[in-house]
Structures are given as C-alpha cells and as structure tokens.
Amino acid sequence: MLKMMPPKTFGMRQRPAGLLLACILSWAVFNGMNAAAEALPDRGPDTSDSVAQAFQQKNGSIFVGWPKPQAVVILTGELNGYVEPCGCAGKENQKGGLSRRQNLLRAITNAGWPLVSVDLGNQVRRFGRQAEVKFQSVADGLRDMGYSAVGFGPDDLRLPAEELIAAVAAVGDRETPFVSANVGLLGLDAGITPRFQIVEAGGLTLGITSVLGDQEAKTIRNDSLEMVSAAEALADIAPQMTAANCDHQILLAFTSPAESRRLAEAFPQFDIVVTAGGGDEPPMIPPSLTDETGVLVELGHKGMYAVAVAFFTDAEAAASSALQPVQKSSSGRPFLTQRIPLDARWGESDEMIQLLANYQLQLETLGLKGLRLGTSRHPSGRTFAGSESCADCHSAAYDVWKDSAHASALVTLEEAVPNRDHDPECLSCHVVGWVPQKFEPYEGGFLSRAETPHLAHQGCENCHGPAAAHAAVEAGDVIASEIEQDRLRSELTLDIATPEGRKRAVNNCLECHDLDNSPSFDFDEYWPAVAHPSESR
Amino acid sequence: MRRGPNAWIVAGLAAVVGTTIGGATAVSELLLRPLQIGEVAIVSALPSGPVPRLVTPEVTFDFGRMTVGQKGTHEFAFTNEGETDLELTKGATSCTCTISGLEQNTIPPGETANVKLEWKANPGGPGGDFRQTALIITNDPLRPEVTLTIQGKAFAMWDPFPSGIVFSDLQPDSVVSATAKVITHGVAPPVVKVVRVSQESNVITNPVDQDDDEVARAAEVADSPYFTATSEPLDPSVYEAIPGATGGMLLTVTTVPPLPIGDISNQLEAVFTIPDMRGDASEGGTATPEPPGGWIAKLAVQANVVGPLGVAGANWDSSRDFVRVGSISSATGTQFKLFLTAKGEHRDAVKPVVIETVPASMKVEIGEPSQIGDGVVKRIPISITIPAGSPACNHLGSQLGGLGRIVLETGHPDVPKLTIPVRVAVGP
C-alpha cells in the first residue's frame, strides 16, 4: 500500500545545515567561477571585448597563461617627450602615452597583482621652457600613478637645476620617487633625491637604484649637479642595499646595453638591470644577465612599451601555464617577463587626460613669448604673405588646397581634446612659417589666430617658400623690373617633374610627414590628394 | 530516528560541488566565446582531433650593419608539421616594417611557406640600433601568435654624440667648454674645411638627404657672438671600437662672455669632405654621393644663462618667481626647505643674513654653506618655519594682501639684497 508521506522538511536541527549548504554552495560557485575565469590584466578597465581582441590580434596578446604572480614590476622609460600619441596618423595606430600607461597600472592593480612601478628616466628630449613645463607635468603624472622609483636621463639633467628640483623634490610628507646613486641635484649630500629606494610588494622587498652612465654624464654641462662615476657610486651604496636584506635588487642604468651589462657583471647583486639605448622596440624576451640568471631589460624608445617582470613562488605552475620560458633570479626565484604594447586596448585615463589638458593650458598661458621661443630668418630671407594671397592668380591650385586637409590643419588642433593649438610641437606643422623640426617660428611666421590669421593652417608657402615680395609685385603694390619679377616667380616654383624638384618637395614633406607623425607617408601615394596645376591665371 | 546530514560533510560537499560547477561554468563560457588569444583556458582545453603545428627555425634575424636608407629583406620559413591546414594572418608590423610573401595564407600539412619582412633602415633619420617586429596570427592552438623580429644597426654618413651641446645654468661671465664627437662612416677619416657656430639655428640636417646647396646657404648666416668652435681629428682609439666607423672629429665649443641672461640657441656646423667619396656609393660607404660643397654636420648649441644667485626647492615656482606655500592652518603651521645657490667669482662672498620676513611669524634659518661638486656653485640651505599658533594673515598676492617675503642681505657685491616672494595665507 502506498502510503502518502508529507513533504520532507528539515526540522529545527536540520535547518542550519540546509542554510549552510546553500551559503557554501553559493560561495563556492562564485569562487570557483572566479578562480577559473580570473581576469588577466590585459586591457583597460573600460575596454570592450571587441577592442581588446582587435589590438591583441594587431600587436600581440599579453600575459598569456600567467598565473597570479607574487609581485610584478612594471618598467617604463625613455619617454623622450612623447607624453601622448599625437593622433596625426590616427591615435589608434600609435602606441605610447601616459594615459594608457596609467590604465595598464590600474588593470594590474584591479587584477590583484601586487605592483611596483619603476621608470628609467629621460622624460623629455629637448631644452627650453616647454621641456621644463613638460618635465614638471610628467613628474606630477608619475607621482599620481604611484611610481616607486624614477631615474634620470641625460635630457632631464640638462634642464636648469631649479626646474628639476621644483619638479622632483619631496613635497610635505610625500616622498619623492626620483632616485639616483651618482647624480645629486645641488650635490649628492643635499638630500633632494635618495640614492636608492626600498619598496615592498606581495611580501617581497625590492631595492632600486639608478645611475647615469659615464659617457652620458660627459655630455652634461651643469655645475649645479654633482656627478660621480656609476661604478664608484654603486660601490658606495651596494653594501647599504645589501644590508637592507632585499629579496631582489633593481638597477636602472641610463647607458648603453653594453655598459649596463658591464655594470651588472661588476655588481651581480642586481637581478634586474634596466638599460637605455638598444632598438626602437624592446625584444620579445629580454636576455639573461649572467649564468642564465637575472635579466637585462630594454624598453624601446618613446615610451611605446612597458615591460613587466613578475615573480612567482612556484616555477612549475608558471611553466605549465605560460607559453614562454620561465627565467630565474640569482636567488633562484622564478620570473616571467612580458613586453606590453601601450596601444588602444588600454583606453584612456581621465586623470592623465586632465594632466595633459593642464599642460596644454600652461603652454597657452605662457604663450610663445613665455615659452622663450627663438625665431630664425627663413633661409630665403623672404617673408610670408598667407595662402589667400595666392588665390587670385593661382585659383585652380588654391581650390585644390582649399579642399584638402591642409587647409584646416589648425582646426584639428583647436578641436582636439584637449586642444593643442598653443603647443609649439603641434603648431609647427599646422600653420605657415614655422621650422617644423625645431618647433619655432620663422621671423614673420604664424603667431596666433588674432595676430596672424592669414598664416593659419598648412598653407602654400610651406612648400613653395615665403611669397610676400612676389605677391606685392604681382599686385602692383611694389614696382619691380621684369627681371626681378621673373626671379621672384621662379624662386617659388617647385617642379616635381625634375629630379631636383622632386627631391626638394619630398624632403619638404618629410619635415612634417615624419616617422612619428606620418609613418606610412609615401610621396607618390599622398601626392594625388593635393596635386594641383602649375599654371597661374 | 534518522539524523539530518552532518554540517561539516554538507559544507565539504558543497565546497567541492560548488567549485566544480563554478569552474566548469567558467570554462564552458570561455570555450563558447570566440578565440581569445592567450587565455590559459584555451591552452588547457586543446581539441583532441588533428591540429596544425607550426615550426619556425628562427623568429629573429640580425641584419648587422646597414646604411641609413638602405632596404633590407629577410624570409622566415613557416613549416606545418601538423595534420590539418595551417592558416596564417597578418597582424600589425612596426611603423616602417612590411610583411610580404604571405600570398599563401594556408600551408598544407608537411609543406613550408616563407614570410618576407622588408625594412628600410631609418629613412630620413639618424643612425643607431633598430629593432622592428611583425605579428603573424595562426590557427596552431599552441602558437596562436608568432612575433618576427628584425634588428641591427643603421649608420648615417655621420653620427653625432651627443646630438647637441647644452650649457645649463651659466653665468654671464662664464668661460666654459663642451665637446661633441662626430663619427663618420666613409672610406677614410674626414677632412674638416670649416667649423664654427652660426648665429641662428636651422633644422638639423638629415645627413642622407642633404641638399646640394646646404653648405652655401648655411654660410650666409653670421657667426654667433656667444660661442667659438674648434675641431680636431678624433683619436682612432675612440672610433675604432665602433663597428663601421672610419673616422671622426672632436668638436669643442667655448662660450664667449658677456652672455645675455636667458636662453641662447645657436648651431654648430662642421663642413667636411671624405677623400675619394665624391660620387662613390660603394659598399661600406654611403649610399648617397658627397654634395658639391661637402658634408655639413649640424648640432644645436643651447645655453641657459642665469644670475649669480638662485633659489631652488620643491616650493619654488620658477614660472612666477615666488615660494608657493598656499593656505595653511594656524593650528598646525608648516615648515619647508629652500636652497640659495651662489655662482660666479663672488660666490664665496655670499653670506646671507635675514633682515625681514613677512609674515613676521615666519622663521627663517640660514644653514651652513657647502660646495657642489668641484666648487663652482655654492649651496646654502634655508629652513623656513611658520609655527603653529601664528596669527592669521593673507599674503596670497590677491587684492586682500600682497605676497609675503623673505629679505636677505647677501654679501654679494652685485646683488647685495635679495627678496624672495612668498605666497602664503594663515587661517584658523
């Protein structure tokens, strides 16, 4: 006989076990999913799957199969003034920039990887007021990003000492991340920057110092700095760093790879030696230092890449998961390295964009006069008239120009976010009458929309030469002989049908369409977009 | 009477089951998504059937020495040792590197195809080390990406080291020198015809694309009144260690006082010829014939000239020439440090004495002077304290109150009194 049974319920004694089962089951499902699908820090915080995947397939995947490291050191350097991709060739086609860098660091932190950020130095590459302002901005940015140690490059140290000190010195309770064993601002004993730093991450203690190479030091003529040889300085501080019982020691050596290797051999206590120089890009896998241990890290140029060195507790786990060889420190601790392209997969960081906007605002506030830009005479000795002066006689050519991107070049700077129409490094190729590669105006070149509106945009005279005298003669404002009139006309003729004319034209284009701003420039491909008839009305 | 399940057994069982379910869910989600290159889950869940298997004998090629502008190519062999077709797709390349020879995107099992990388060594740029990469995407589950690397060293006709000369923090009466080396890569050491510093600067000439009339144009510009230049042949021991270098010159630039306070930007020029190089583009030399007037090496010469006394410190705002303290609380006060630097022939006479501070509560202590490096600059620390309990004041430089100040008697004959403006306000 089938007996009806009431639905089974847990009694008072059974109820806690049921609740426990439900809670633990939920917790375990949650944790199980997290453990299996823990996000790798392979993209910016707000980057979509499609964007991340597109740039993985374009510039390579990163952290493939890495387990969570005990600690990761992110190495950057040789920014050389490239605080952001300029966008001339499409920002998505360019690598580098502080904004993407911050998002990389943020992604690593969000993934729960204990992080130490270190920069080799050489934030700028030029000399003058703009470089000083830029250095200050980058130094602020590095502090905001939480850098633990930052070295000096030779271009940094050519800036006036008072500017350097204002940018790098400790402010209140906030210690400076800048460090140098052999360069002392106002003296090694002035205490403005420490000679080494000790930091901790993931239970590891890291000692970090930096040196400027002896050859590089010889190129600096600045009496407000005290410099000693790199080897002498390292011999001085090495015992102190060893006494700090660091698990690993990092040397930032701003010198050639060969000289960095020599320093590493002389001071084998350094597991990670970061060197300047080398190729445009870092190698895929950096070489070992000695005895197949340690690592010599190249960073490439212009801050387009970062390099990660991550320490692990378990060599086998790292080896079984990652698709790359596991390297070892001198103490035997396993580590993996990763070359990280700073491309659009990282997105933009609001804080760094704001920092760059403030930098642009400073340039605007200082103005060309405040930036102490020099002016030079145009090699021809002539002055500029503006593209509108060409329109009456060369109407067909003018119409082609008017419809080209050249005719709105300044607008692209004005409408950029942040706007860059007060930045000499941008203006020089977006207006008439500047020396493109020196970022300075010629005498009589563009100054501002208000003062020289006729010289806005990339105009006719940047290729043909200054035409004020020619325009004045043709307009009858100045009386000239027929011979003189012909001479002025011929001086502005650019005939690309001749080898000499073509070479002159191509070289002229390359002043702006250079590797940084127009890497795929090819004269024959680009010329049809601006090809214009030579005859005048 | 039946007992309910043991709580510990339930907990353990739940943890195991839950973790398994969670892990399986996550893995299944990963497998259902499009291939995300590099995810460990893909590697651990390889298909069990036949797969392609890529074998490459090399992924890095060193070109060694190249002339700037010279084109180099190298073919990398891709062999499929798997059992199904190997599919190759171009990823990105570095800015000046191009992939060709990838017409055959599918490599059948057992066959080999070549991927050719082409590169033009630093066209329009200086010499130096180069490294360029190209990414190839494959359907080999164990090698979803292959990065090909080409590297080497490009040589221009001449390479400067450093690329310019900068004199920082000079005095108007400074007479100092600095040197730069120019390494040449012709068939013999250079013969220098002219070396000078011109008054105005132009673009640093690309040594490959130098115009024929570049030398004549440069000669039209007047000499700099602030610098002189000399040249001497570089000792062979200096350049012999540099691969491909065949000569060089040591250029020395010396300042000529009086120098104006501010920035100076001029240009060092060395016009030189290299024997037997006119029109010669033989291997080991330059790809471009020597211009009619000779080669012209141009280096920027820049200087920053300052007065005999300077102020430095984290709080010093050099753009506006004041000490930036801002608003502070009287309850806590503040303290910070500045440095006074003294340069020039009277530096040892500088012995600052405080004669006034505004606000009056600001305490200024002059420390012991010391020399920096070889003693050309003297450093004097200044400790500044606005103690807790200081009366409220506004010296922010607004309409409510002018800037505060520290006034020093310096002892310097040319600058006997120095006023250091201080932007500060003390509130409750």
Interface residues (C-beta under 8 A of the other chain):
Chain A: F10 G11 R13 Q14 P16 A17 L20 L21 I24 L25 S26 W27 A28 V29 F30 N31 G32 M33 N34 A35 A36 A37 L40 D42 D49 Q53 Q56 Q57 K58 N59 G60 S61 I62 F63 V64 G65 W66 F127 G128 R129 E132 V133 P154 R158 L159 P160 A161 E162 E163 I165 A166 A169 A170 V171 G172 G184 L185 L186 G187 D189 A190 T219 I220 R221 N222 D223 S224 L225 E226 M227 G277 G278 G279 D280 E281 P282 P283 M284 G300 S321 L323 L366 R372 G374 S376 R377 P379 V435 P436 Q437 K438 E500 K503 R504 N507 L510 E511 D514 L515 P519 S520
Chain B: G4 P5 N6 A7 V10 A11 L13 A14 A15 V16 V17 G18 T19 T20 I21 G22 G23 T25 A26 V27 E29 L30 R33 P34 Q36 I37 G38 E39 V40 A41 V43 V59 T60 T89 G91 A92 S94 C95 T96 P123 G124 G125 D129 F130 R131 Q132 T133 L135 I137 L142 R143 P144 E145 T147 T149 Q151 F161 P162 G164 I165 V166 F167 S168 D169 V176 A178 A180 E200 S201 N202 V203 I204 N206 D209 D211 D212 R217 E220 V221 G262 D263 S265 A300 Q302 N304 V306 G310 V311 A312 G313 A314 N315 W316 D317 S318 S319 F336 F339 T341 K343 S370 Q371 I372 G373 D374 V376 V377 R379 P381
